Amino acid sequence: MRAPVLNISRSILGQPWRWRGAAADARDEGFSPDDLVTQLLLARGCPRDAIESHRSPTIRGFMPDPSIFRDMDRAADRVADAVMAGEAITVFGDYDVDGATSAALLIRLLRDLGSDPAAYIPDRLMEGYGPSGEALVRIAAGGAKLIVTVDCGAQAFDALLQAKQVGVDVIVVDHHQCGTALPEAYALVNPNRLDEDEGAAHGHLAAVGVAFLLGAAVIRVLRGRGWFASRAEPKLLDLLDIVALGTVADVASLRGLNRAFVAQGIKVMAGRRNIGMSALIDASRLDRAPTCTDLGFALGPRINAGGRVGKSDLGVRLLTTADPQEAQAIAAELDRLNEERRAIERAVQDAAEQAVIGQDNRAVAVVAGGGWHPGVIGIVAGRLKEKLGRPAIVIALDADGVGKGSGRSIAGVDLGAAVLAAKDMGLLVAGGGHAMAAGLTVASGGVDALADFLDARLASDVAAARDDRALLLDTLVAPGGLTPMLVESLEEGGPYGAGWPGPRIVAGPVRIIKADIVGERHVRLIVAGRDGRSFKGIAFGAVESALGQALLGAGPDRALWLAGRPKINQWGSRTSAELHVEDAAWVD
């Protein structure tokens, strides 16, 4: 299916359309031009000699030797020592989905190994992000000999020093960017350490992926010590549903090992082996096996809701419980909290959109407000970033003017590194993150200076990224070709997500038969091609945009190309394909 000539230099939304990567040249790569899946893989940067491994990603095909990571062997030996000696272990996690899944994975594994670990998830509002010295000392005073922090700790210098002073060993399992100096941990396993060698190739892993690798290393050590001579060896692959959820929800790039984690994890999830995960699926009202999209937009937000507006440990408790009734109760509570979170989020979103007015000349949108709930600022920052097409940071100010902020970036702009630089310059009390997301604490009165610093540091990167902003397309489809079979074929190139974008097609030429408003903000369409064959489409949130106004006013006498994501529409027993429209262009 060779990409046809389609020269759209300026669409209704004012952006050029381009064929993605190798989409137009699959035939030149030595493959059949009709092999749509091969075309999709090549267009996303898959090497020619890795087509088959990417078509059906497996753990065996992508799993590295855990020992390539710095401190991994030291960490695995220490955990194995604790398991065999019956030492008290506490897993200290972050309150988001990656932190909850990382903690749940290690807790479940340690239980299977014969240990009885405790979990500690800090309260977002009362304790903030990451381990504090007070918390670690208190855990040690309670009898813990080993603390494993997951999805946090890479910047916890003071806290880990205090833990060392009271004689407790702390292993840090993280993926957030590190500085040149590292905190005094017993071991720090993080592919994004600046001194990492081979492991640096896996810097896209979420923390739950790093935790999985630690689990594999621990099992290997215990196997070598004969620990399983009288007990069953845990099946680490049975925990891949947890790994998949954390990876997708943390918006980790679905390349390399992450592709295998998600592809195989979704299969495990469909088997409903985890009682808590099964209850979460039911609470999300999914009547089918979850997809990658469901992990990001249905399951993940419910786990997140506990940390954002409720009890921080609910997600870990749900994913580690063996009691079906407890699982159902926790899942129901998370579902309720998720609805509460949505209402809070809408209020902060409206306020943030008002606050950003007048910042059109800023490379990074930085907004702050008193009374904003810090539990939703990350979500709002993501929505603001999508709307503006540039990085955004949303800061919730407390009564003393101290701000807790969360930022989201665009491809090609390393926000985490910029936040670390701002911290090094004394502009932040605390801060860190990775390329696409960051968190920070700013002193009272420090927001303007932070905004000026980020604007100066990132202006050229943002300009370059935005100049290259084009709608990337995979293939052209005639109106009659948008079928469920096509959508199923396109899905074979997945799993799709961050770093491995879902397929986008151009359908047309079409004429609009009917266009109306649904749900106040969305434009619903029925369109038909020259041969009369039709399909349905919807442009979400487009009513007030140039796209929505064009679609509503087009009429049947003018032809368009429609660009968007093809999806399956299930209505009762009837299955059809529809297009989620993202842009359109007039046919000359």
C-alpha positions in Angstrom: 0.0 0.0 0.0 2.3 2.8 -1.2 1.4 6.2 0.0 -0.2 8.2 -2.8 0.6 11.8 -3.7 -1.3 14.1 -1.4 0.2 17.6 -1.1 -1.5 19.4 1.7 0.7 22.3 2.7 -1.9 24.0 4.9 -5.0 22.4 6.3 -8.0 23.9 8.0 -6.0 23.9 11.2 -3.1 25.5 9.5 -0.7 22.7 9.6 1.1 20.7 6.8 0.4 17.1 6.2 3.2 14.7 5.7 3.6 10.9 5.3 5.1 9.4 8.5 8.7 8.2 8.2 9.0 5.3 5.7 5.3 5.2 5.0 5.8 6.4 1.4 8.8 4.2 0.8 8.0 0.8 2.2 8.4 -0.7 -1.3 12.0 0.7 -1.5 12.8 -1.2 1.7 12.4 -4.5 0.0 9.0 -5.4 1.3 5.7 -5.8 -0.4 3.9 -2.5 -0.7 0.7 -4.2 0.3 2.1 -5.3 3.7 0.4 -2.6 5.8 1.8 -3.8 9.1 5.4 -3.7 7.8 4.7 -0.2 6.5 3.5 0.9 9.9 6.5 -0.6 11.7 9.0 1.0 9.3 7.3 4.3 9.6 7.9 4.3 13.4 11.6 3.6 13.1 11.6 -0.1 13.3 14.9 -1.5 11.8 14.5 -3.6 8.7 16.1 -6.6 10.4 13.8 -6.4 13.5 10.4 -6.4 11.7 9.4 -9.8 13.0 10.4 -9.2 16.6 8.5 -5.9 16.6 5.4 -7.5 14.9 5.1 -9.9 17.8 7.1 -8.5 20.7 8.1 -11.0 23.4 9.9 -10.6 26.7 12.6 -13.1 25.6 13.2 -11.1 22.4 13.8 -7.8 24.2 14.9 -8.6 27.7 18.4 -7.4 28.6 20.6 -9.0 31.2 19.7 -7.1 34.3 23.4 -7.1 35.3 24.1 -4.4 32.7 22.6 -1.8 34.9 24.8 -0.1 37.5 24.1 -1.3 41.1 21.7 -4.0 39.9 23.7 -6.9 41.2 24.4 -5.2 44.5 20.7 -4.5 44.9 19.6 -8.0 43.9 22.1 -9.5 46.4 20.9 -7.3 49.2 17.2 -8.1 48.6 18.1 -11.8 48.4 19.9 -11.6 51.7 16.9 -9.9 53.3 14.5 -12.6 51.9 16.7 -15.5 53.2 17.3 -13.9 56.6 13.6 -13.0 57.1 14.5 -9.3 57.5 11.7 -6.7 57.6 11.4 -5.0 54.2 9.4 -1.9 53.4 8.6 -0.9 49.8 8.3 2.9 49.6 6.4 4.0 46.5 5.2 7.1 44.8 1.5 7.9 44.7 1.0 7.8 41.0 0.3 4.8 38.8 3.9 4.0 38.1 4.7 4.2 41.7 1.7 2.1 42.7 2.4 -0.6 40.1 6.1 -0.7 40.9 5.4 -1.1 44.6 2.7 -3.7 43.9 5.0 -5.7 41.7 7.8 -6.0 44.3 5.3 -6.7 47.1 3.7 -9.5 45.3 7.1 -10.9 44.2 8.5 -10.7 47.8 5.5 -12.5 49.2 5.9 -15.3 46.6 9.6 -15.5 47.8 8.5 -16.0 51.4 8.9 -12.5 52.7 6.2 -10.3 54.3 6.9 -6.8 53.1 5.2 -3.6 54.2 4.1 -0.8 51.9 4.5 2.9 52.5 3.0 5.4 50.1 3.3 9.1 51.1 0.3 11.3 51.2 0.5 13.8 48.3 -0.9 16.7 50.3 0.7 16.1 53.7 4.1 14.7 52.7 4.7 15.6 49.1 6.7 13.6 46.5 9.4 11.1 47.3 10.9 9.9 50.6 11.5 12.3 53.4 14.1 11.8 56.1 11.3 11.8 58.7 9.4 9.0 57.0 12.5 6.8 56.4 13.7 7.2 60.0 10.2 6.3 61.2 10.1 3.2 59.0 13.5 2.1 60.3 12.3 2.7 63.9 9.4 0.4 63.2 11.9 -2.5 62.5 12.6 -2.3 58.8 16.1 -3.4 57.9 15.8 -2.7 54.2 13.7 0.0 52.4 13.3 -0.2 48.6 12.0 3.1 47.1 10.3 2.8 43.7 9.6 5.6 41.2 11.3 8.1 43.6 14.5 8.6 45.5 17.0 9.7 42.7 17.0 13.2 44.1 16.4 12.4 47.8 19.8 13.5 49.1 18.9 14.6 52.6 16.4 11.8 53.2 18.8 9.0 52.2 21.6 10.5 54.3 19.3 10.4 57.4 18.4 6.8 56.6 22.0 5.9 56.4 22.8 7.6 59.7 20.2 5.4 61.5 21.6 2.2 59.9 18.9 1.2 57.5 19.8 0.2 53.9 17.9 1.9 51.1 17.8 0.6 47.6 16.5 3.2 45.0 14.7 1.9 42.0 13.9 4.9 39.8 13.8 6.2 36.2 13.8 10.0 36.8 16.8 11.9 35.6 19.9 12.1 37.9 22.4 14.8 38.4 26.2 14.2 38.5 26.0 13.6 42.2 24.0 10.7 43.6 22.3 10.3 47.0 23.9 8.0 49.5 21.8 4.9 48.8 22.9 1.3 49.4 22.2 0.8 45.7 20.7 3.1 43.1 19.3 1.3 40.0 18.3 3.8 37.4 18.9 3.6 33.6 19.0 7.4 33.6 22.1 7.7 35.8 24.6 9.9 34.0 27.3 7.3 34.6 25.2 4.5 33.2 26.8 2.6 30.3 24.8 -0.2 28.5 21.8 0.4 30.7 21.4 3.9 29.3 19.8 2.4 26.2 16.8 1.5 28.4 16.3 5.0 29.7 12.7 5.0 28.3 11.6 2.4 30.9 9.1 3.4 33.5 10.0 2.6 37.1 7.8 -0.5 37.0 9.9 -1.8 34.2 13.1 -1.2 36.2 11.4 -3.0 39.2 10.6 -6.0 36.9 14.3 -6.2 36.0 15.2 -6.1 39.6 12.8 -8.9 40.3 14.4 -11.0 37.6 17.8 -10.4 39.1 16.6 -11.3 42.6 15.1 -14.6 41.4 18.3 -15.4 39.5 20.4 -14.8 42.7 18.0 -16.9 44.9 18.0 -19.7 42.3 21.8 -19.8 42.4 21.7 -20.0 46.2 19.3 -23.0 46.1 16.4 -21.1 47.6 13.9 -22.8 45.4 15.0 -26.4 46.3 12.0 -26.6 48.6 9.6 -23.9 47.3 8.1 -23.0 44.0 9.9 -20.4 41.9 7.7 -17.4 41.3 6.4 -16.8 37.8 7.5 -13.2 37.2 5.7 -13.2 33.8 2.4 -13.4 35.7 3.0 -9.9 36.9 3.2 -8.4 33.4 -0.3 -7.0 33.7 0.9 -4.7 36.5 4.0 -3.8 34.4 1.9 -2.9 31.4 -0.5 -0.7 33.4 2.3 1.3 34.9 4.2 1.6 31.6 1.3 2.9 29.7 -0.1 5.2 32.4 3.3 6.8 32.9 3.4 7.6 29.2 6.6 5.7 28.8 7.8 5.3 25.2 6.5 2.1 23.7 9.8 1.1 22.2 12.1 -1.8 22.8 11.4 -3.7 26.0 8.4 -1.6 26.8 6.6 -2.9 23.7 7.0 -6.4 25.0 5.9 -5.4 28.5 2.7 -4.0 27.1 1.9 -6.5 24.4 2.4 -9.5 26.8 1.0 -7.7 29.8 -2.3 -7.0 28.0 -2.6 -10.8 27.4 -2.0 -11.5 31.1 -4.6 -8.9 32.0 -7.2 -10.5 29.7 -6.8 -13.7 31.8 -7.8 -11.8 34.9 -5.3 -13.6 37.2 -4.9 -10.6 39.5 -8.0 -10.2 41.6 -7.5 -6.5 42.1 -6.9 -5.8 38.4 -10.0 -7.7 37.6 -12.1 -5.6 40.0 -10.6 -2.5 38.5 -11.6 -3.6 35.0 -15.2 -4.2 36.2 -15.2 -0.8 38.0 -14.2 0.8 34.7 -17.2 -0.8 33.1 -15.2 -2.6 30.4 -17.1 -5.6 29.0 -14.2 -6.9 27.0 -10.5 -7.5 27.3 -8.7 -4.1 28.0 -6.7 -2.5 25.2 -3.7 -0.2 25.5 -6.0 2.8 25.3 -8.0 1.5 28.2 -4.9 1.3 30.3 -4.2 4.9 29.8 -7.7 6.4 29.9 -9.8 4.0 32.0 -7.7 1.9 34.4 -4.7 4.3 35.0 -6.8 7.3 36.0 -8.7 5.3 38.6 -5.5 4.1 40.2 -4.2 7.7 40.1 -7.4 9.0 41.7 -6.4 7.5 45.1 -3.2 9.5 45.2 -4.7 12.6 43.7 -7.8 13.2 45.8 -8.1 10.3 48.2 -5.9 7.8 50.0 -2.5 7.3 48.4 -2.2 3.6 49.2 -5.5 2.5 47.6 -3.8 1.5 44.3 -1.2 -0.6 45.9 -3.7 -2.2 48.2 -6.0 -3.0 45.2 -3.2 -4.6 43.2 -1.9 -6.7 46.0 -5.0 -8.0 47.7 -6.1 -11.6 47.6 -9.6 -10.9 48.9 -12.2 -10.5 46.2 -14.6 -8.5 48.4 -11.8 -6.1 49.5 -10.8 -5.7 45.8 -14.4 -4.8 44.8 -14.7 -2.3 47.6 -11.4 -0.6 46.8 -12.1 -0.5 43.1 -15.5 1.1 43.8 -13.9 3.7 46.0 -11.3 4.5 43.3 -14.1 4.8 40.7 -15.9 7.3 43.0 -12.7 9.3 43.7 -12.1 9.4 39.9 -15.4 11.1 39.4 -14.5 13.6 42.1 -11.1 14.1 40.5 -12.7 15.0 37.2 -14.8 17.7 38.7 -11.8 19.2 40.5 -9.8 18.9 37.3 -12.4 20.8 35.2 -12.3 23.8 37.7 -8.5 24.0 37.7 -8.4 23.6 33.9 -10.7 26.5 33.4 -8.7 28.7 35.7 -5.4 27.7 34.1 -6.7 28.5 30.6 -7.6 31.9 31.8 -4.2 32.4 33.5 -2.3 31.5 30.3 -3.9 34.3 28.3 -1.2 36.7 27.2 1.6 34.2 27.3 1.7 33.6 23.5 5.3 34.8 23.3 6.5 32.3 26.0 8.3 29.1 25.0 6.9 27.4 28.1 3.5 28.3 29.5 3.9 28.7 33.3 0.7 29.4 35.3 0.1 29.5 39.0 -2.9 29.9 41.2 -4.0 29.7 44.8 -6.5 27.1 45.8 -5.7 24.8 42.9 -5.7 21.2 43.9 -2.1 19.9 43.6 -3.5 16.4 42.8 -4.7 17.4 39.4 -2.1 19.9 38.2 -0.2 17.2 36.2 -3.3 16.3 34.2 -4.1 20.0 33.6 -0.5 20.6 32.5 -0.9 17.8 30.0 -4.1 19.2 28.6 -2.7 22.7 28.4 0.4 21.4 26.6 -1.9 19.7 24.0 -4.0 22.8 23.5 -1.0 25.2 23.2 1.4 22.9 21.4 4.3 23.8 23.7 5.5 22.7 27.2 3.3 23.8 30.1 3.8 23.9 33.9 0.9 24.3 36.3 1.7 25.4 39.8 -0.6 25.2 42.9 0.2 27.9 45.4 -0.5 27.2 49.1 -1.5 29.8 51.7 2.2 30.9 52.1 2.7 31.3 48.4 4.9 28.2 48.1 4.1 26.4 44.8 3.9 22.7 43.9 4.2 22.4 40.2 3.9 19.7 37.5 5.0 20.1 33.9 4.5 18.3 30.6 6.6 18.7 27.5 6.4 18.1 23.8 8.7 15.8 21.7 12.1 17.3 21.3 12.1 19.4 24.4 13.7 18.0 27.6 11.7 19.6 30.4 13.2 17.4 33.1 16.7 18.5 32.4 15.6 22.2 32.4 13.9 21.8 35.7 17.1 20.2 37.2 19.1 23.1 35.8 16.6 25.6 37.5 17.1 23.7 40.7 20.9 24.0 40.4 20.5 27.7 39.8 18.7 28.1 43.1 15.3 28.9 41.4 13.6 25.8 42.9 13.4 24.3 46.4 13.1 20.9 44.7 12.6 19.5 41.2 13.3 16.7 38.8 11.7 14.5 36.2 12.4 13.2 32.7 12.2 14.6 29.2 8.4 14.6 28.9 7.4 15.4 32.5 8.7 17.1 35.6 7.7 18.0 39.1 8.9 21.0 41.2 8.6 23.0 44.3 9.1 26.8 44.0 9.5 29.3 46.9 7.0 32.1 47.4 7.5 34.8 44.9 9.7 32.6 42.7 7.3 31.8 39.8 8.2 34.7 37.5 11.9 34.0 37.8 11.4 30.4 37.0 9.2 31.3 34.0 11.9 33.7 32.7 14.6 31.0 33.1 12.7 28.3 31.3 11.7 30.7 28.5 15.4 31.6 27.9 16.7 28.0 28.2 14.1 26.3 26.0 13.1 28.9 23.5 15.2 27.5 20.7 14.2 23.9 21.4 10.5 24.8 21.5 10.8 26.8 18.3 12.5 24.0 16.4 10.0 21.5 17.7 7.0 23.6 16.7 8.4 24.6 13.3 8.5 20.9 12.5 4.9 20.4 13.7 3.1 18.6 11.0 0.2 16.1 11.0 1.9 12.8 10.3 -0.1 10.3 8.2 0.2 6.6 7.5 -2.0 5.9 4.5 -4.8 7.0 2.3 -8.2 5.2 2.4 -11.1 5.6 0.0 -14.4 6.2 1.8 -15.5 2.6 1.3 -12.2 1.3 2.6 -12.8 2.4 6.2 -14.0 -0.9 7.6 -13.6 -2.9 10.8 -11.2 -5.2 8.9 -8.9 -2.2 8.1 -8.9 -1.1 11.8 -8.0 -4.6 12.9 -5.1 -4.7 10.4 -3.8 -1.4 11.6 -3.9 -2.6 15.2 -1.5 -5.3 14.4 1.3 -2.7 14.3 0.7 -2.0 18.0 0.7 -1.7 20.9 0.5 2.1 20.3 1.2 4.9 22.7 3.9 7.3 23.6 6.9 7.0 21.2 4.9 4.6 19.0 1.9 6.7 17.8 -1.3 5.1 16.7 -2.0 5.0 12.9 -3.6 8.1 11.3 -5.2 7.9 8.0 -6.6 10.2 5.3 -10.0 9.4 4.1 -11.5 11.0 1.0 -12.4 12.8 -1.0 -15.7 13.0 0.9 -18.7 15.3 1.0 -20.5 16.0 4.3 -24.0 14.6 4.3 -24.8 15.6 7.9 -22.9 17.5 10.6 -24.3 18.4 14.0 -23.2 19.1 17.6 -23.2 16.4 20.2 -22.4 16.6 23.9 -22.0 20.4 23.6 -18.4 20.4 22.4 -18.1 17.6 19.7 -19.0 17.7 16.0 -20.6 14.5 14.6 -20.5 13.7 11.0 -21.8 11.5 8.2 -19.8 11.7 5.0 -19.9 10.0 1.7 -17.5 9.5 -1.2 -18.1 9.9 -4.9 -19.5 6.4 -5.1 -22.0 7.1 -2.3 -20.3 4.8 0.2 -20.4 6.5 3.6 -19.0 6.4 7.1 -19.4 8.2 10.4 -16.9 10.5 12.1 -16.6 12.7 15.1 -14.3 15.6 15.9 -14.0 15.7 19.7 -13.9 19.1 21.4 -13.9 20.9 18.1 -17.1 23.0 18.2 -15.3 26.3 18.8 -12.3 25.5 16.7 -11.6 26.3 13.0 -12.0 22.6 12.2 -15.4 22.4 13.9 -16.7 25.5 12.3 -15.6 24.3 8.9 -17.2 20.9 9.2 -20.5 22.4 10.5 -20.6 24.9 7.6 -19.3 22.8 4.8 -22.4 21.6 3.1 -22.7 18.8 0.5 -21.2 20.8 -2.4 -17.6 21.0 -1.3 -15.2 18.0 -1.0 -12.7 17.4 1.8 -10.0 15.2 2.9 -10.4 14.1 6.5 -7.4 13.1 8.6 -7.8 11.2 11.9 -7.7 7.9 13.8 -9.8 5.0 12.6 -11.7 3.3 15.4 -14.2 0.5 15.9 -17.7 1.5 16.9 -19.7 -1.2 18.7 -23.4 -0.5 19.0 -25.3 -3.5 20.3 -24.5 -6.4 18.0 -23.5 -4.1 15.1 -19.8 -3.3 14.5 -18.7 -0.6 12.2 -15.7 1.7 11.6 -15.6 5.4 12.2 -13.1 8.2 12.0 -12.0 10.3 14.9 -11.3 13.5 12.9 -8.3 15.6 13.9 -8.0 17.8 10.8 -9.4 18.4 7.4 -8.4 20.0 4.1 -10.4 21.2 1.1 -10.0 19.3 -2.1 -8.7 21.7 -4.8 
